[in-house]
């Protein structure tokens, strides 16, 4: 997909240099993926303490070890 965006050249160039990326497209893909990943982690952290899981760790480990 092609899009037109207005970005500060200095910021784009700095990111490209720091991460040793060959293209500006690679910089944007990396930045977007990092943004997505950060949001997913944040959403998971917000669930902490809100989910009730009835898990027996001994049984879980035993089942996992038998499958291996």
Backbone torsions as a table, in degrees:
resi	resn	phi	psi	omega
1	UNK	NA	138.9	177.9
2	UNK	-107.0	135.5	175.9
3	UNK	-139.4	160.3	175.2
4	UNK	-114.6	126.8	179.0
5	UNK	-134.1	152.0	175.6
6	UNK	-103.5	111.0	-178.5
7	UNK	-126.9	149.0	175.7
8	UNK	-66.3	121.9	-178.5
9	UNK	-58.6	-39.5	-178.6
10	UNK	-60.3	-43.8	-178.6
11	UNK	-65.9	-44.8	179.4
12	UNK	-63.2	-44.9	179.1
13	UNK	-64.4	-40.8	179.8
14	UNK	-63.4	-45.2	178.6
15	UNK	-62.5	-42.2	179.9
16	UNK	-62.5	-40.4	179.1
17	UNK	-70.4	-47.0	-177.8
18	UNK	-61.5	-39.6	-178.3
19	UNK	-95.1	2.8	177.8
20	UNK	52.6	46.8	179.2
21	UNK	-94.8	144.5	-175.0
22	UNK	-80.6	-29.3	-175.2
23	UNK	-129.8	159.2	175.6
24	UNK	-69.8	-29.9	176.0
25	UNK	-60.6	-42.2	178.5
26	UNK	-62.1	-37.9	177.4
27	UNK	-61.9	-46.5	-178.4
28	UNK	-67.1	-39.4	177.9
29	UNK	-63.3	-45.8	178.3
30	UNK	-60.4	-45.9	-179.0
31	UNK	-62.2	-44.5	179.8
32	UNK	-65.5	-40.6	179.4
33	UNK	-65.2	-40.5	177.9
34	UNK	-64.0	-39.0	178.4
35	UNK	-64.4	-44.6	178.2
36	UNK	-62.8	-46.6	-179.8
37	UNK	-60.9	-42.0	179.9
38	UNK	-62.7	-40.1	179.2
39	UNK	-66.8	-40.2	178.1
40	UNK	-63.1	-41.8	177.9
41	UNK	-64.0	-43.4	178.4
42	UNK	-59.9	-45.1	179.8
43	UNK	-62.8	-39.7	177.5
44	UNK	-65.6	-39.4	178.6
45	UNK	-63.8	-34.2	178.9
46	UNK	-67.0	-22.2	178.9
47	UNK	-81.0	-13.1	-177.5
48	UNK	-55.6	125.2	179.0
49	UNK	84.1	-3.4	-177.4
50	UNK	-102.7	-14.1	-179.9
51	UNK	-102.9	134.4	177.1
52	UNK	-104.7	114.0	-179.9
53	UNK	-115.0	123.7	176.2
54	UNK	-96.6	86.5	-176.8
55	UNK	-118.8	129.3	173.3
56	UNK	-95.4	106.9	-174.3
57	UNK	-61.9	-36.6	179.6
58	UNK	-61.9	-45.9	179.2
59	UNK	-65.4	-41.4	179.3
60	UNK	-61.3	-45.9	179.6
61	UNK	-65.9	-40.1	-179.8
62	UNK	-63.5	-44.5	179.0
63	UNK	-63.9	-42.1	179.0
64	UNK	-63.2	-43.5	-178.7
65	UNK	-66.7	-34.1	179.8
66	UNK	-71.2	-31.8	-179.0
67	UNK	-73.7	-24.7	-177.2
68	UNK	-80.3	NA	NA
